[in-house]
Amino acid sequence: SAVISQKPSRDICQRGTSLTIQCQVDSQVTMMFWYRQQPGQSLTLIATANQGSEATYESGFVIDKFPISRPNLTFSTLTVSNMSPEDSSIYLCSVAVRTGGRETQYFGPGTRLLVL
Amino acid sequence: AQTVTQSQPEMSVQEAETVTLSCTYDTSESDYYLFWYKQPPSRQMILVIRQEAYKQQNATENRFSVNFQKAAKSFSLKISDSQLGDAAMYFCAYSSNYGGSQGNLIFGKGTKLSVKP
């Protein structure tokens, strides 16, 4: 398995500002994913971040709004830019870990964001 | 595109009883993975059980088991001897299989499970 931490765990932000969320994993992983979970909803993939290449964004998500960095195999950041109340969500990172020939995705504890 | 459907927004079970959560999916792929994740109020997503599509045998993990019907594209979760700690949102998820590596997870809308003492 993998131990994943996220910072901050929660934040309250003002409209128009930006927040950077950090994701740290205790082992080297190739693929990291960023998901958004809007209130009372399921998880939606924002982008896939591989070390050494640009993130791949899903339909409806753009780099200008959600820039992602992946400087090494244990760390990634997601920035939520120019925030509006509609960005209020839980943001989760996950990593794909291969053990015994099987790959499994593990999730961080999430960052709860409230935009006023 | 692949989709995952959970038709039960909420379910309730008596402690020590058995409950089954439903999930159906749609895909044109022949090889993929299916998962059940649990999200308690702490919001930490926890993997409960996984199933490889090429395996005919249903996966089991202690009190948790699945009924995987590939032809019907059905993947239900059975929780036996329900415990208070099982109360959570349960998400069914699908992932493509890229030569043993997962693609991104596609989630259903979730089923909120309550456990009555």
HADDOCK unambig.tbl for C-alpha pairs under 7 A between the chains (distance, minus, plus):
assign (segid A and resid 41 and name CA) (segid B and resid 109 and name CA) 6.34 0.50 0.50
assign (segid A and resid 42 and name CA) (segid B and resid 107 and name CA) 6.52 0.50 0.50
assign (segid A and resid 42 and name CA) (segid B and resid 108 and name CA) 6.57 0.50 0.50
assign (segid A and resid 42 and name CA) (segid B and resid 109 and name CA) 4.85 0.50 0.50
assign (segid A and resid 42 and name CA) (segid B and resid 110 and name CA) 6.47 0.50 0.50
assign (segid A and resid 43 and name CA) (segid B and resid 107 and name CA) 6.26 0.50 0.50
assign (segid A and resid 102 and name CA) (segid B and resid 100 and name CA) 6.92 0.50 0.50
assign (segid A and resid 103 and name CA) (segid B and resid 100 and name CA) 7.00 0.50 0.50
assign (segid A and resid 103 and name CA) (segid B and resid 101 and name CA) 5.97 0.50 0.50
assign (segid A and resid 103 and name CA) (segid B and resid 102 and name CA) 6.50 0.50 0.50
assign (segid A and resid 107 and name CA) (segid B and resid 45 and name CA) 5.80 0.50 0.50
assign (segid A and resid 108 and name CA) (segid B and resid 44 and name CA) 6.81 0.50 0.50
assign (segid A and resid 109 and name CA) (segid B and resid 43 and name CA) 6.59 0.50 0.50
assign (segid A and resid 109 and name CA) (segid B and resid 44 and name CA) 4.71 0.50 0.50
assign (segid A and resid 110 and name CA) (segid B and resid 44 and name CA) 6.97 0.50 0.50
